[in-house]
């Protein structure tokens, strides 16, 4: 995909997302803001809770509720109808869905405009749920006009499933606001003594993030003198199991819930840790390296390409490896300083939000050189383009 934006393209884009409390919603907000600032018209559609969380209207987009459930259900029919209504209400040039769930609703709506689907996550579930998700992958790959992958393995997966036009589209982490507190104030909040270290992780509390691995490793650090303080910022369905695990293991870990002060947390941190089973370009990993915080992360998905030699990579699901990597860094201040420098240098090579926006505008101009007319056919009318 060309990195040069179309300076004159100012059509209407419909950005569609399913439930999100983290990276996907942040990315859609970033894209919406950039498109509006570039003179395009943006309609965001998704669950009402996403507007409450990310305030798309606050960056100049319009919002229409399309409730897309977490798993394919008969309720998808209502989501398809709601999306068709939104498409019919105004001329839309391109429909850009984010994630497989939104992608499925987009292609089932049979719009008369090009459909772009960005794949943000891999399918990790097994059993019936995994089987359904893999079927969704195949349908979305074959029916979207263009598939964008947030990491190389997602692009390869889409091609293997029948996508005729699959392209890499790295998702840039939105720039964090300037920290509002000094390092000492952040550390004081968590009772970190002068000779203690603060380890930070940020992400949704979901089994994919494998915070159980971090908790089990942290339980071993309780015997260090002094023990590190470990905090995990985020909310999600794994909260109660993780809280029980922390209590049973007497691990020095605090679950902070949702936080809007990640920049402050990084100012206070000595080390960042990511223990996920899979990630594309995890936002917190990007934020940590940009902030010059040494990172221990799992060698999964797009993370090795993202961080290269600017972080310590460990196998997924390996408590021993996380334990050893963190201990080695806590005992070696010079190595932490070296990784901090490497992280900043590596981060400077990544695509920026402006680069991402330029790629998307160029793609939209390629697919819809002129603003489109009415965006969806009648219920019985044939669709246009490849479906």
C-alpha positions in Angstrom: 0.0 0.0 0.0 1.4 3.4 -0.9 2.4 5.5 2.1 1.5 8.8 0.3 -2.0 10.1 1.2 -4.3 11.5 -1.4 -4.4 15.2 -0.7 -7.7 15.7 -2.4 -9.8 12.7 -1.3 -12.5 13.8 1.0 -15.2 11.2 0.8 -17.2 9.7 3.6 -15.9 6.7 5.4 -17.9 4.4 7.7 -15.7 2.9 10.4 -17.3 -0.2 11.9 -16.2 -1.9 15.1 -17.6 -4.5 17.6 -17.2 -4.4 21.3 -13.9 -2.9 22.4 -12.3 -1.6 25.6 -8.7 -1.3 24.4 -6.5 -1.2 21.3 -9.1 -1.6 18.5 -11.3 1.2 19.9 -8.2 3.5 20.4 -7.1 2.8 16.8 -10.6 3.6 15.4 -10.7 6.9 17.4 -7.2 7.8 16.1 -8.2 7.1 12.5 -11.5 9.0 12.9 -9.7 12.0 14.3 -7.1 12.0 11.5 -9.6 11.6 8.7 -11.7 14.4 10.1 -8.7 16.7 10.4 -7.8 15.8 6.8 -11.2 17.0 5.6 -13.0 13.6 5.2 -16.4 12.9 6.6 -16.5 10.0 9.2 -19.4 8.0 10.5 -18.5 5.5 13.2 -20.8 2.6 13.9 -20.5 0.1 16.8 -22.0 -0.7 20.2 -23.2 2.3 22.2 -20.6 1.4 24.9 -17.8 2.1 22.5 -19.0 5.7 22.0 -19.1 6.1 25.8 -15.6 4.7 26.1 -13.8 6.4 23.2 -16.0 9.5 22.4 -15.7 9.3 18.6 -18.1 12.3 18.4 -15.6 14.3 20.4 -13.0 14.0 17.6 -15.5 15.2 15.0 -17.1 12.0 13.8 -20.8 11.1 13.8 -21.9 8.0 15.6 -24.7 5.5 15.0 -25.2 2.5 17.3 -24.8 -0.9 15.7 -24.8 -3.5 18.5 -22.5 -6.3 17.4 -22.3 -9.2 20.0 -19.0 -10.8 21.0 -19.9 -14.0 19.2 -22.0 -14.7 16.1 -25.6 -15.2 17.1 -29.0 -14.6 15.6 -28.6 -11.0 16.9 -26.2 -10.5 14.0 -29.3 -10.1 11.8 -30.3 -7.0 13.8 -26.7 -5.6 13.5 -26.8 -6.1 9.7 -30.2 -4.3 9.5 -28.8 -1.4 11.7 -25.7 -1.2 9.5 -27.8 -1.1 6.3 -29.9 1.7 7.8 -26.7 3.7 8.6 -25.4 3.1 5.1 -28.7 4.3 3.5 -28.9 7.4 5.6 -26.0 9.2 3.7 -23.6 8.7 0.8 -20.6 6.5 2.0 -17.6 5.9 -0.2 -15.9 3.1 1.8 -16.9 0.8 4.6 -13.9 0.0 6.8 -14.6 -2.7 9.4 -12.1 -3.3 12.3 -11.9 -6.9 13.6 -13.5 -10.1 12.4 -16.8 -9.6 14.2 -17.3 -6.2 12.6 -16.0 -7.6 9.3 -18.7 -10.4 9.3 -21.5 -7.9 9.8 -20.0 -5.7 7.1 -19.9 -8.4 4.4 -23.3 -9.8 5.4 -24.8 -6.3 4.8 -23.8 -6.6 1.1 -23.1 -2.9 0.7 -22.7 -1.4 -2.7 -19.4 0.2 -1.7 -15.9 -1.3 -1.2 -15.4 -3.1 2.1 -12.1 -3.0 3.8 -11.5 -5.2 6.9 -8.6 -4.8 9.2 -7.6 -8.0 11.1 -6.4 -7.0 14.6 -6.4 -10.4 16.3 -5.7 -14.1 15.6 -8.2 -16.8 16.5 -6.8 -18.7 19.5 -9.9 -20.4 20.9 -10.5 -24.1 20.4 -13.6 -26.2 20.4 -17.0 -25.0 19.1 -16.1 -21.3 19.6 -12.8 -21.7 17.7 -14.5 -23.5 14.9 -17.1 -20.8 14.5 -14.4 -18.1 14.6 -12.4 -19.9 11.9 -15.5 -20.1 9.7 -16.0 -16.3 10.2 -12.3 -15.8 9.2 -12.9 -17.6 5.9 -16.1 -15.8 5.1 -14.6 -12.4 5.8 -11.4 -13.1 4.0 -13.2 -14.1 0.8 -15.8 -11.4 0.8 -13.9 -8.2 1.7 -12.5 -6.3 -1.2 -9.3 -5.5 0.7 -7.9 -7.2 3.9 -5.5 -5.4 6.1 -3.4 -7.2 8.6 -1.9 -5.6 11.7 0.9 -8.2 11.6 2.6 -10.3 8.9 1.1 -13.6 10.3 -2.5 -12.1 10.0 -1.8 -11.2 6.3 -0.5 -14.7 5.6 -3.6 -16.2 7.3 -6.0 -14.1 5.3 -4.3 -15.1 2.0 -4.4 -18.8 3.0 -8.1 -18.5 3.6 -8.8 -17.0 0.2 -8.3 -13.2 0.4 -7.5 -11.9 -3.0 -6.0 -8.6 -1.8 -4.3 -8.8 1.6 -1.9 -6.1 2.7 0.1 -5.3 5.8 -1.1 -2.3 7.7 0.7 -1.8 11.0 -1.4 -0.2 13.7 0.4 2.7 15.3 -0.1 3.3 18.9 -1.7 6.7 19.6 0.7 9.0 21.2 0.3 9.1 25.0 -0.4 12.5 26.6 2.4 14.0 28.7 2.6 12.5 32.2 0.8 14.6 34.8 2.8 13.4 37.8 6.5 13.0 38.7 8.1 9.6 39.1 8.2 9.9 42.9 4.4 10.6 43.1 3.5 7.6 41.0 5.7 5.3 43.0 4.3 6.7 46.3 0.8 5.7 45.1 1.8 2.1 45.1 4.0 2.2 48.2 7.2 1.6 46.3 10.2 2.3 48.6 13.3 4.0 47.3 15.2 0.7 46.8 12.3 -1.2 45.3 11.4 -1.7 41.7 8.1 -1.2 40.0 7.0 -3.6 37.3 4.0 -2.5 35.1 1.8 -4.3 32.6 -1.2 -2.8 30.8 -3.9 -4.6 28.9 -7.3 -6.1 28.9 -7.8 -8.8 31.6 -8.5 -11.6 29.1 -7.1 -15.2 29.0 -5.1 -14.3 25.8 -3.0 -11.9 27.9 -1.9 -14.7 30.2 -1.6 -12.6 33.3 -1.6 -15.9 35.2 1.9 -16.4 34.0 3.0 -13.0 35.3 1.2 -13.7 38.7 2.9 -17.0 39.1 6.3 -15.5 38.3 5.7 -12.6 40.6 4.9 -15.0 43.5 8.6 -16.2 43.2 9.8 -12.6 43.5 8.3 -12.3 47.0 11.5 -13.7 48.4 13.7 -11.0 46.9 15.1 -8.3 49.2 13.2 -6.0 48.7 10.5 -7.6 46.6 9.4 -5.7 43.5 5.9 -4.1 43.3 3.9 -5.4 40.3 0.8 -3.6 39.0 -1.5 -4.6 36.2 -3.8 -1.9 34.7 -6.8 -3.0 32.8 -10.3 -4.5 33.1 -12.0 -7.5 31.7 -13.5 -11.0 32.3 -10.4 -12.5 33.9 -10.4 -10.1 36.9 -12.0 -12.5 39.4 -9.8 -15.5 38.5 -6.7 -13.4 38.6 -7.6 -11.8 41.9 -8.1 -15.3 43.4 -4.8 -16.5 41.9 -2.9 -13.5 43.4 -4.4 -14.1 46.8 -3.7 -17.8 46.8 -0.1 -17.3 45.6 0.5 -14.3 47.9 2.0 -12.6 44.8 3.1 -9.0 45.1 0.6 -8.0 42.4 -2.1 -5.3 42.4 -4.9 -5.2 39.9 -5.5 -1.5 39.2 -8.6 -1.8 37.0 -9.0 0.6 34.0 -6.5 3.5 34.1 -6.3 6.6 31.9 -2.8 7.5 33.2 -0.6 5.0 31.4 1.9 7.8 30.7 2.2 8.3 34.5 2.6 4.6 35.2 5.4 4.4 32.7 7.2 7.4 34.3 7.2 5.4 37.6 8.1 2.0 36.1 11.4 0.3 36.1 10.3 -2.6 33.9 7.3 -3.4 31.6 6.1 -7.0 31.0 3.9 -8.5 28.3 3.0 -12.2 28.7 0.4 -12.6 26.0 -0.2 -15.8 24.0 -0.5 -13.7 20.9 -0.3 -10.0 19.9 0.0 -8.1 16.6 1.5 -4.8 17.6 0.5 -4.5 21.2 -0.1 -0.9 22.2 1.5 -1.2 25.6 4.6 -2.7 24.2 4.9 0.3 21.8 4.1 2.8 24.7 6.8 1.2 26.9 9.6 1.4 24.3 8.7 4.9 23.4 8.9 5.9 27.0 12.3 4.2 27.4 11.0 1.5 29.8 12.8 -1.8 29.4 10.5 -4.5 28.2 10.1 -8.3 28.7 7.6 -9.7 26.1 6.6 -13.0 24.6 7.9 -13.9 21.2 4.5 -14.2 19.5 2.6 -12.8 16.5 4.0 -9.5 15.4 6.0 -8.7 18.6 9.4 -10.0 17.4 9.2 -7.8 14.3 8.0 -4.9 16.4 10.7 -4.8 19.0 13.6 -6.6 17.3 16.5 -6.5 19.8 15.1 -3.7 21.8 13.4 -6.0 24.3 13.9 -9.4 26.0 11.8 -12.0 24.3 10.6 -15.1 26.1 8.4 -18.1 25.0 4.7 -17.8 25.7 3.2 -19.6 28.7 6.7 -20.1 30.3 6.7 -19.0 33.9 10.4 -20.0 34.3 11.4 -17.8 31.3 9.6 -14.8 32.6 11.0 -15.3 36.1 14.6 -15.5 34.8 14.3 -12.6 32.4 12.8 -10.3 35.0 15.3 -11.3 37.7 18.3 -10.7 35.3 17.1 -7.3 34.4 16.3 -6.3 38.0 19.8 -7.3 38.9 21.5 -5.4 36.0 20.9 -1.7 35.9 23.3 -1.2 33.0 21.3 -3.7 30.9 18.1 -1.9 31.7 19.6 1.4 30.6 20.8 -0.2 27.4 17.4 -1.6 26.6 15.8 1.8 27.4 18.0 3.4 24.8 17.4 0.7 22.3 13.7 1.0 22.8 13.6 4.7 22.1 15.7 4.1 19.0 13.5 1.2 17.8 10.3 3.2 18.4 11.6 6.0 16.2 11.5 3.6 13.2 7.9 2.7 13.6 5.1 4.1 11.4 3.4 7.0 13.1 -0.3 7.7 13.3 0.2 10.1 10.4 1.8 7.4 8.4 -1.1 5.0 9.1 -3.6 7.7 8.2 -1.7 8.4 4.9 -1.8 4.7 4.0 -5.6 4.5 4.6 -6.4 7.7 2.7 -4.4 6.4 -0.3 -6.3 3.1 -0.1 -9.7 4.8 0.1 -8.8 7.0 -2.9 -7.7 3.8 -4.8 -11.0 2.1 -4.0 -13.3 5.1 -4.4 -11.7 7.9 -6.4 -14.9 9.9 -6.3 -17.3 10.2 -3.3 -19.9 7.5 -3.7 -23.6 7.8 -4.2 -26.2 6.0 -2.1 -24.3 3.4 -0.1 -26.5 0.3 0.0 -28.9 -1.3 -2.3 -32.4 -2.3 -1.3 -32.8 -5.6 0.6 -33.4 -7.5 -2.6 -31.1 -5.6 -4.9 -27.9 -7.2 -6.1 -24.6 -6.0 -4.6 -21.8 -4.6 -6.7 -18.2 -5.5 -6.8 -16.6 -8.9 -5.7 -18.7 -10.7 -3.1 
